[in-house]
Amino acid sequence: MNPHFTVMEETDARLALQGCVETVLGNSATQSIAPLAGQIGLADFVSLVGTLRHDSRGEAIRERILALPALLPTVLCRVLGLPQGALKGSESEQIQDACTDFPGEEYLRDSLPTLVSKGTEAVKATAYRLLDWLALPPAERARQWDVWRNGLLTKDGKPRKRGLITTKLANDHADLATALEREAERILAVEEALRGRRLARLGLALLKTAAPVAALYETRKSQKGLVEYDDLIRRTLGLLQQPGAAWVLYKLDGGIDHLLLDEVQDTSREQWRIAGDLTAEFFAGDGTHTREQGPRTVFAVGDYKQSIYGFQGADPDSFRTWRREFKNRAAFAFLPWQEPDLTVSFRSTAPVLALVDAVFPCRRRAGRGGRGWPGHAASDRPAR
């Protein structure tokens, strides 16, 4: 990282990212981004790019996409449970395969006239449409796939029973009823495969487009000596945990006696890990005290209910996780531990606080995180 770096403002970062999106999309082949048209908005696309930039797992995914793009179809098919090679060819070809010499075709062709002669008017109309479809060549069947699908499935995508074959006909022609149910199940499987294929193609287009945008953004930042706040967090965490970090921790340990953490409900997991690494020696042997100032301390304050920065990585559950972690560290080191409840509010009134307590009844009763819900009280002193 450039030692003369500049921290980017949020607005500048957003504009820079949009510029990278325009550059990559403008230079992309039409067929590579066509699956995205009408499927994802700019805001959602930028959000995906952000995941590939900031999230550690996203960074690893991005690097693999750029290094081995040919493996993406194989990976997506495996993740979605599709057969290998499912993305080859067009959707119409896949539908045509499903329309050609499928199991039970001959039996249905021979048996559907029974519904024409014995069924109700609605059953007859459906049976005629199905017979007309069976008389078509495979390519035309594929173009009229909805006729076959809608004849055997309901609007909700479930197998038809009544409406295609009545209860009396089903009792009189059990084999035909069974054949129709089996074909409906086969159609459902075909539809599921088509949805999986569409999802895989969309994912492929997204990843192949978003990864270059994220890479270009990082390149431009590096060239201009710019970093974001998240970059500082990741670099700091890496500095403390990479091989050889013991020397860094040793030098820091000599200059930190007390750690104050404010608004911890909006602290991310990475930030908590930094705090944990910086204070590890606070709970180890002679490191628990300093010669000049006595015990070393960690002080953290926050309100789980007030966490509002999830879009920036805030993880309120880590508040509870690290509260237990620091409590255990203090217990193992035979150090005092205090966990006061801040129940008096200087900024609200009793009716509002009563409503807050009523909104969280399960927490008040069960005490999520191992602690009961203390409730709130309004201060009788005016707010400052």
C-alpha positions as CSV (number, residue, x, y, z in Angstrom):
1,M,0.0,0.0,0.0
2,N,1.2,3.5,-0.9
3,P,2.6,5.1,2.4
4,H,1.2,8.4,1.2
5,F,-2.3,7.1,0.7
6,T,-5.5,9.1,1.0
7,V,-8.8,7.8,2.5
8,M,-11.6,8.1,0.0
9,E,-14.9,9.8,0.9
10,E,-18.0,7.6,0.4
11,T,-19.3,9.8,-2.4
12,D,-16.0,9.7,-4.3
13,A,-15.9,5.9,-3.9
14,R,-19.4,5.5,-5.3
15,L,-18.6,7.7,-8.3
16,A,-15.3,5.9,-8.9
17,L,-17.1,2.5,-8.8
18,Q,-19.8,3.8,-11.2
19,G,-17.1,4.8,-13.6
20,C,-15.6,1.3,-13.5
21,V,-19.0,-0.2,-14.2
22,E,-19.5,2.1,-17.2
23,T,-16.0,1.2,-18.5
24,V,-16.4,-2.6,-18.2
25,L,-20.0,-2.7,-19.5
26,G,-19.1,-0.4,-22.4
27,N,-16.3,-2.7,-23.4
28,S,-18.2,-6.0,-23.0
29,A,-19.5,-8.0,-25.8
30,T,-23.3,-7.9,-26.2
31,Q,-23.8,-11.6,-25.8
32,S,-21.9,-11.6,-22.5
33,I,-24.2,-9.1,-20.8
34,A,-27.4,-9.9,-22.6
35,P,-28.6,-12.3,-19.9
36,L,-28.4,-9.4,-17.4
37,A,-30.9,-7.2,-19.3
38,G,-34.1,-6.9,-17.4
39,Q,-32.8,-9.2,-14.6
40,I,-30.8,-6.9,-12.4
41,G,-30.8,-3.2,-11.7
42,L,-27.7,-1.0,-11.5
43,A,-28.0,-0.7,-7.7
44,D,-28.1,-4.5,-7.2
45,F,-25.2,-4.9,-9.6
46,V,-23.1,-2.4,-7.8
47,S,-23.9,-4.1,-4.5
48,L,-22.7,-7.4,-5.9
49,V,-19.4,-5.7,-7.0
50,G,-19.1,-4.4,-3.5
51,T,-19.3,-7.9,-2.1
52,L,-16.5,-9.0,-4.4
53,R,-14.4,-6.0,-3.3
54,H,-14.9,-5.9,0.5
55,D,-15.8,-9.4,1.7
56,S,-12.8,-11.7,2.2
57,R,-14.6,-14.6,0.6
58,G,-15.7,-12.3,-2.2
59,E,-12.1,-11.4,-2.9
60,A,-11.1,-15.0,-3.2
61,I,-14.0,-15.7,-5.6
62,R,-13.0,-12.7,-7.7
63,E,-9.4,-13.9,-8.0
64,R,-10.6,-17.3,-9.1
65,I,-13.0,-15.9,-11.6
66,L,-10.3,-13.8,-13.2
67,A,-7.7,-16.6,-13.1
68,L,-9.9,-19.5,-14.3
69,P,-13.0,-18.2,-16.1
70,A,-13.4,-21.4,-18.1
71,L,-14.2,-23.3,-14.9
72,L,-17.1,-21.1,-13.9
73,P,-19.8,-23.1,-15.9
74,T,-18.6,-26.3,-14.2
75,V,-18.7,-24.7,-10.7
76,L,-22.1,-23.2,-11.2
77,C,-23.6,-26.4,-12.5
78,R,-22.2,-28.3,-9.5
79,V,-23.5,-25.7,-7.0
80,L,-27.0,-25.7,-8.6
81,G,-27.2,-29.5,-9.0
82,L,-27.2,-29.3,-12.8
83,P,-25.6,-32.0,-15.0
84,Q,-22.2,-30.9,-16.4
85,G,-22.7,-29.4,-19.8
86,A,-26.1,-28.1,-18.9
87,L,-25.2,-24.6,-20.1
88,K,-24.1,-25.7,-23.5
89,G,-26.5,-25.1,-26.3
90,S,-29.7,-22.9,-26.3
91,E,-32.7,-23.2,-24.1
92,S,-34.9,-24.1,-27.1
93,E,-32.6,-27.0,-27.8
94,Q,-33.0,-28.2,-24.2
95,I,-36.8,-28.0,-24.5
96,Q,-36.7,-29.8,-27.9
97,D,-34.8,-32.6,-26.2
98,A,-37.5,-32.8,-23.6
99,C,-40.1,-33.0,-26.4
100,T,-38.5,-35.8,-28.3
101,D,-39.2,-39.5,-27.7
102,F,-40.0,-39.0,-24.0
103,P,-41.1,-41.9,-21.8
104,G,-44.8,-42.7,-22.2
105,E,-45.3,-40.7,-25.4
106,E,-46.8,-43.5,-27.4
107,Y,-49.1,-44.6,-24.6
108,L,-50.4,-41.1,-24.2
109,R,-51.0,-40.7,-27.9
110,D,-53.0,-43.9,-27.9
111,S,-54.9,-43.2,-24.7
112,L,-55.8,-39.5,-24.8
113,P,-58.7,-40.2,-27.3
114,T,-60.4,-41.9,-24.4
115,L,-60.6,-38.5,-22.7
116,V,-62.1,-37.0,-25.9
117,S,-64.8,-39.6,-26.0
118,K,-65.6,-39.9,-22.3
119,G,-64.5,-36.7,-20.7
120,T,-66.4,-33.5,-19.9
121,E,-66.3,-30.6,-22.3
122,A,-63.3,-29.0,-20.4
123,V,-61.5,-32.4,-20.4
124,K,-62.2,-32.9,-24.1
125,A,-60.8,-29.4,-25.0
126,T,-57.6,-30.1,-23.1
127,A,-57.2,-33.6,-24.6
128,Y,-57.6,-32.2,-28.1
129,R,-54.9,-29.6,-27.5
130,L,-52.5,-32.3,-26.2
131,L,-53.2,-34.6,-29.1
132,D,-52.6,-31.7,-31.6
133,W,-49.3,-31.0,-29.8
134,L,-48.2,-34.7,-30.0
135,A,-48.8,-34.6,-33.8
136,L,-46.2,-31.8,-34.2
137,P,-42.5,-32.4,-35.1
138,P,-40.0,-31.9,-32.2
139,A,-39.0,-28.4,-33.2
140,E,-42.6,-27.1,-33.4
141,R,-43.3,-28.9,-30.1
142,A,-40.5,-27.0,-28.5
143,R,-42.0,-23.7,-29.7
144,Q,-45.4,-24.7,-28.3
145,W,-44.0,-26.2,-25.1
146,D,-46.4,-24.1,-23.0
147,V,-49.4,-25.9,-24.6
148,W,-48.1,-29.2,-23.3
149,R,-47.0,-27.8,-20.0
150,N,-50.3,-26.0,-19.3
151,G,-52.3,-29.0,-20.3
152,L,-50.8,-31.1,-17.5
153,L,-49.9,-28.5,-14.9
154,T,-52.0,-25.9,-13.1
155,K,-51.2,-22.1,-13.2
156,D,-49.4,-22.7,-9.9
157,G,-47.1,-25.2,-11.6
158,K,-48.6,-28.3,-9.9
159,P,-49.8,-31.5,-11.6
160,R,-53.4,-31.3,-12.8
161,K,-55.9,-33.8,-11.5
162,R,-59.4,-32.7,-11.9
163,G,-60.0,-30.6,-15.0
164,L,-57.8,-32.9,-17.1
165,I,-59.3,-36.2,-15.8
166,T,-62.3,-36.5,-13.6
167,T,-62.4,-38.8,-10.5
168,K,-64.7,-41.3,-12.4
169,L,-62.3,-41.4,-15.4
170,A,-59.4,-41.9,-13.1
171,N,-61.1,-44.8,-11.4
172,D,-62.2,-46.3,-14.7
173,H,-58.8,-45.8,-16.4
174,A,-56.2,-46.0,-13.6
175,D,-53.3,-46.7,-16.0
176,L,-54.1,-43.5,-17.9
177,A,-54.3,-41.5,-14.7
178,T,-51.0,-42.8,-13.6
179,A,-49.4,-42.0,-17.0
180,L,-50.7,-38.5,-16.8
181,E,-49.3,-38.0,-13.3
182,R,-45.9,-39.4,-14.4
183,E,-45.8,-37.0,-17.3
184,A,-46.7,-34.1,-15.1
185,E,-43.8,-35.0,-12.8
186,R,-41.5,-35.2,-15.8
187,I,-42.6,-31.8,-16.9
188,L,-41.9,-30.4,-13.4
189,A,-38.4,-31.8,-13.6
190,V,-37.9,-30.2,-17.0
191,E,-39.1,-26.9,-15.7
192,E,-36.8,-27.1,-12.7
193,A,-33.9,-27.8,-15.0
194,L,-34.8,-24.8,-17.2
195,R,-35.0,-22.5,-14.1
196,G,-31.6,-23.9,-12.9
197,R,-30.1,-23.3,-16.3
198,R,-31.4,-19.7,-16.5
199,L,-30.1,-19.0,-13.0
200,A,-26.7,-20.5,-13.9
201,R,-26.5,-18.4,-17.0
202,L,-27.4,-15.3,-15.1
203,G,-24.9,-16.1,-12.4
204,L,-22.2,-16.7,-15.1
205,A,-22.9,-13.3,-16.7
206,L,-23.0,-11.5,-13.4
207,L,-19.7,-13.0,-12.1
208,K,-17.9,-12.5,-15.4
209,T,-19.0,-8.9,-15.5
210,A,-18.7,-8.0,-11.8
211,A,-15.3,-9.5,-11.2
212,P,-13.6,-7.3,-13.8
213,V,-15.4,-4.2,-12.4
214,A,-14.1,-5.0,-8.9
215,A,-10.6,-5.6,-10.3
216,L,-10.5,-2.4,-12.3
217,Y,-11.7,-0.5,-9.3
218,E,-8.9,-1.8,-7.1
219,T,-6.3,-1.1,-9.8
220,R,-7.5,2.5,-10.2
221,K,-7.4,3.0,-6.4
222,S,-3.9,1.6,-6.2
223,Q,-2.7,3.8,-9.0
224,K,-4.0,6.9,-7.3
225,G,-2.9,6.0,-3.8
226,L,-6.4,5.8,-2.5
227,V,-7.9,3.5,0.2
228,E,-11.3,3.0,1.7
229,Y,-12.1,2.6,5.4
230,D,-12.7,-1.1,4.8
231,D,-9.2,-1.4,3.3
232,L,-7.7,0.0,6.5
233,I,-9.6,-2.6,8.5
234,R,-8.5,-5.5,6.4
235,R,-4.9,-4.3,6.2
236,T,-4.7,-3.9,9.9
237,L,-6.2,-7.3,10.5
238,G,-3.7,-8.8,8.1
239,L,-0.9,-7.0,9.8
240,L,-1.8,-8.5,13.2
241,Q,-2.4,-12.0,12.0
242,Q,0.0,-12.7,9.2
243,P,3.3,-14.7,9.9
244,G,5.7,-12.4,11.7
245,A,3.1,-10.3,13.4
246,A,4.4,-11.2,16.8
247,W,6.9,-8.4,16.5
248,V,4.2,-5.9,15.6
249,L,2.0,-7.0,18.5
250,Y,5.0,-6.8,20.8
251,K,5.7,-3.2,19.8
252,L,2.0,-2.3,20.1
253,D,1.6,-4.0,23.5
254,G,4.1,-1.7,25.0
255,G,2.0,1.4,24.2
256,I,-1.5,0.3,24.9
257,D,-2.8,0.1,28.5
258,H,-6.5,0.7,28.0
259,L,-8.9,0.1,25.2
260,L,-12.2,2.0,24.9
261,L,-14.8,0.7,22.4
262,D,-17.8,2.9,21.8
263,E,-21.0,2.1,19.8
264,V,-20.0,-1.5,19.7
265,Q,-23.4,-2.6,18.3
266,D,-22.1,-1.2,15.0
267,T,-18.7,-2.9,15.1
268,S,-17.9,-5.5,12.4
269,R,-16.5,-8.9,13.0
270,E,-13.2,-7.8,11.5
271,Q,-13.0,-4.8,13.9
272,W,-13.8,-7.1,16.9
273,R,-10.9,-9.4,15.8
274,I,-8.6,-6.4,15.7
275,A,-9.7,-5.4,19.3
276,G,-9.2,-9.0,20.4
277,D,-5.7,-9.2,18.9
278,L,-4.6,-5.8,20.4
279,T,-5.7,-6.8,23.9
280,A,-4.6,-10.5,23.9
281,E,-1.7,-9.7,26.3
282,F,-4.1,-7.8,28.6
283,F,-5.1,-11.3,29.9
284,A,-1.8,-13.1,29.9
285,G,0.7,-13.3,32.8
286,D,2.6,-10.1,33.5
287,G,0.8,-8.4,30.7
288,T,-2.3,-7.9,32.8
289,H,-0.7,-5.0,34.6
290,T,1.6,-2.1,33.9
291,R,4.2,-0.9,36.3
292,E,3.0,2.7,36.2
293,Q,-0.8,2.5,35.9
294,G,-1.9,-0.8,37.4
295,P,-4.4,-3.2,35.7
296,R,-4.9,-2.9,32.0
297,T,-8.6,-2.6,31.0
298,V,-11.0,-3.0,28.2
299,F,-14.2,-0.9,28.3
300,A,-17.0,-1.4,25.7
301,V,-20.4,0.2,25.5
302,G,-23.2,-0.2,23.1
303,D,-26.9,-1.1,22.7
304,Y,-27.8,-4.1,20.6
305,K,-31.2,-2.6,19.6
306,Q,-29.6,0.5,18.1
307,S,-27.5,-1.3,15.4
308,I,-28.4,0.4,12.1
309,Y,-25.2,0.0,10.0
310,G,-25.6,-3.5,8.7
311,F,-25.0,-2.2,5.2
312,Q,-21.5,-1.2,6.4
313,G,-20.7,-4.6,8.0
314,A,-22.0,-4.0,11.5
315,D,-22.5,-7.3,13.3
316,P,-24.5,-6.8,16.5
317,D,-24.3,-10.6,17.3
318,S,-20.5,-10.2,17.5
319,F,-21.2,-7.8,20.4
320,R,-22.5,-10.8,22.4
321,T,-19.8,-13.2,21.1
322,W,-17.0,-10.9,22.1
323,R,-18.6,-10.0,25.4
324,R,-18.4,-13.7,26.2
325,E,-14.9,-13.9,24.9
326,F,-13.6,-11.0,27.0
327,K,-15.5,-12.4,30.0
328,N,-13.8,-15.8,29.6
329,R,-10.4,-14.2,29.1
330,A,-10.9,-12.2,32.3
331,A,-12.0,-15.3,34.2
332,F,-9.1,-17.4,33.1
333,A,-6.7,-14.6,34.1
334,F,-8.4,-14.1,37.5
335,L,-9.3,-10.5,36.6
336,P,-12.4,-8.6,37.7
337,W,-15.3,-8.4,35.3
338,Q,-18.2,-5.9,35.4
339,E,-21.2,-6.0,33.1
340,P,-23.6,-3.3,34.2
341,D,-27.0,-2.9,32.5
342,L,-27.6,0.6,31.3
343,T,-31.4,0.8,31.8
344,V,-32.0,4.5,32.5
345,S,-32.7,6.6,29.5
346,F,-32.2,10.4,29.5
347,R,-33.6,10.9,26.0
348,S,-37.0,9.3,26.1
349,T,-40.2,9.0,28.1
350,A,-41.7,6.2,30.1
351,P,-44.5,5.3,27.6
352,V,-42.0,5.1,24.7
353,L,-39.7,2.9,26.7
354,A,-42.6,0.7,27.8
355,L,-43.4,0.2,24.1
356,V,-39.7,-0.8,23.4
357,D,-39.8,-3.4,26.1
358,A,-43.1,-4.8,24.8
359,V,-41.7,-5.1,21.2
360,F,-38.9,-7.4,22.5
361,P,-40.9,-9.8,24.7
362,C,-39.1,-12.9,23.6
363,R,-35.7,-11.4,24.5
364,R,-37.0,-10.1,27.8
365,R,-38.3,-13.6,28.7
366,A,-35.6,-15.8,27.3
367,G,-32.7,-13.5,27.5
368,R,-30.9,-14.0,24.2
369,G,-27.2,-14.4,24.6
370,G,-27.5,-15.8,28.1
371,R,-28.7,-12.6,29.8
372,G,-32.2,-11.5,30.7
373,W,-33.9,-8.5,29.3
374,P,-33.6,-5.8,32.0
375,G,-36.3,-3.4,30.8
376,H,-35.9,0.4,30.8
377,A,-36.7,3.3,32.9
378,A,-37.0,7.0,32.1
379,S,-34.8,9.4,34.1
380,D,-36.5,12.0,36.2
381,R,-33.7,14.5,35.2
382,P,-34.1,16.5,32.0
383,A,-31.9,15.6,29.1
384,R,-28.9,17.7,28.5
